């Protein structure tokens, strides 16, 4: 057994990682099952919007372009950006989350198709009851 003289209290200093993107508030969370002929004409709104394709394919349109998103892909729409969504002639499962954020780096991700690995998907949609 160590004597009390030899035992010294070790002081640990924490490291705080820089957070590049913060979510300030959640507005809505939806999970949809779209039929192959589903079409939504579009909208604009103040919160950011994340659209994740769990299964199937969708066509996402903005004022600038039209894109096809497939299983395990997502896209982020900026506040007040017009966007619409339609099934691409296949049944599909889609998660849509609207949120508030003042993080400037989010603008670099707007309207880019982002691939999500299965492990990332599991952690994205994990929640505690």
C-alpha positions in Angstrom: 0.0 0.0 0.0 1.3 3.5 -0.9 2.0 5.8 1.9 0.1 9.1 2.0 3.3 11.0 1.2 3.7 9.2 -2.1 0.1 9.7 -3.3 -0.3 13.1 -4.9 -3.5 14.4 -6.2 -3.3 14.6 -9.9 -5.0 17.7 -11.4 -6.5 17.1 -14.8 -7.2 20.0 -17.1 -10.1 19.6 -19.5 -9.9 20.2 -23.2 -13.0 21.8 -24.7 -13.4 21.0 -28.4 -14.4 23.7 -30.7 -18.0 23.4 -31.8 -18.3 24.4 -35.5 -22.0 23.8 -35.8 -24.6 24.3 -33.0 -28.3 23.7 -33.1 -30.0 26.4 -31.0 -33.6 25.0 -31.3 -35.7 22.2 -32.9 -38.9 23.2 -34.6 -40.2 20.0 -36.2 -39.3 16.4 -36.7 -41.2 14.3 -39.2 -40.9 10.8 -40.6 -42.8 10.3 -43.9 -43.5 7.3 -46.1 -44.0 8.6 -49.6 -45.9 6.7 -52.4 -44.1 6.5 -55.8 -46.2 9.4 -57.1 -45.9 11.7 -54.1 -45.2 15.4 -55.0 -44.9 18.4 -52.7 -45.0 21.7 -54.5 -42.6 23.4 -52.1 -42.2 26.0 -49.4 -40.0 28.5 -47.7 -39.6 29.0 -43.9 -37.3 30.6 -41.4 -35.7 27.5 -39.8 -33.0 25.4 -41.4 -34.2 22.1 -42.8 -32.4 18.7 -43.0 -33.9 16.1 -45.3 -32.6 12.5 -44.8 -33.5 9.7 -47.2 -33.9 6.4 -45.2 -35.0 4.3 -48.2 -35.9 4.9 -51.8 -35.2 8.0 -53.9 -36.5 11.6 -54.0 -36.1 14.6 -56.3 -35.3 17.8 -54.4 -35.7 21.1 -56.2 -34.4 24.5 -55.2 -34.5 27.8 -57.2 -31.1 26.9 -58.6 -31.2 23.2 -59.3 -32.8 19.8 -59.2 -31.1 16.8 -57.5 -31.8 13.1 -56.9 -31.2 11.9 -53.4 -30.9 8.2 -52.6 -30.9 6.0 -49.5 -28.6 7.2 -46.8 -28.1 10.7 -48.3 -29.2 14.0 -46.8 -29.4 17.7 -47.9 -29.6 20.9 -45.8 -31.8 23.8 -46.9 -30.9 27.4 -45.7 -33.5 29.6 -44.0 -36.0 31.1 -46.4 -34.7 29.0 -49.3 -37.5 27.7 -51.6 -37.4 23.9 -51.8 -39.7 21.1 -53.0 -39.6 17.3 -52.8 -41.1 14.4 -54.8 -40.7 10.7 -54.8 -38.7 9.5 -57.8 -41.2 6.8 -58.9 -40.4 4.6 -56.0 -41.8 4.3 -52.5 -39.5 6.1 -50.0 -39.0 6.8 -46.3 -37.8 10.4 -45.5 -37.0 12.1 -42.2 -37.3 15.9 -42.1 -36.0 18.1 -39.2 -36.3 21.8 -39.0 -34.0 23.6 -36.6 -32.6 27.0 -35.6 -28.8 27.7 -35.8 -26.6 30.8 -36.0 -23.6 28.7 -37.1 -22.1 30.3 -40.2 -20.3 27.0 -41.4 -23.8 25.5 -42.1 -23.9 27.7 -45.2 -21.1 25.7 -46.7 -23.3 22.6 -46.6 -26.4 24.1 -48.2 -27.8 22.1 -51.1 -25.0 19.7 -51.2 -25.8 16.0 -51.2 -24.1 14.4 -48.2 -23.6 10.6 -47.9 -24.3 9.1 -44.5 -22.7 5.9 -43.3 -24.8 3.3 -41.4 -22.9 4.0 -38.1 -23.5 7.8 -38.6 -27.1 7.2 -39.3 -27.5 5.1 -36.2 -26.0 7.9 -34.0 -28.0 10.7 -35.8 -31.3 9.1 -35.0 -30.6 7.7 -31.5 -32.5 9.3 -28.7 -33.1 8.6 -25.0 -36.6 8.1 -23.7 
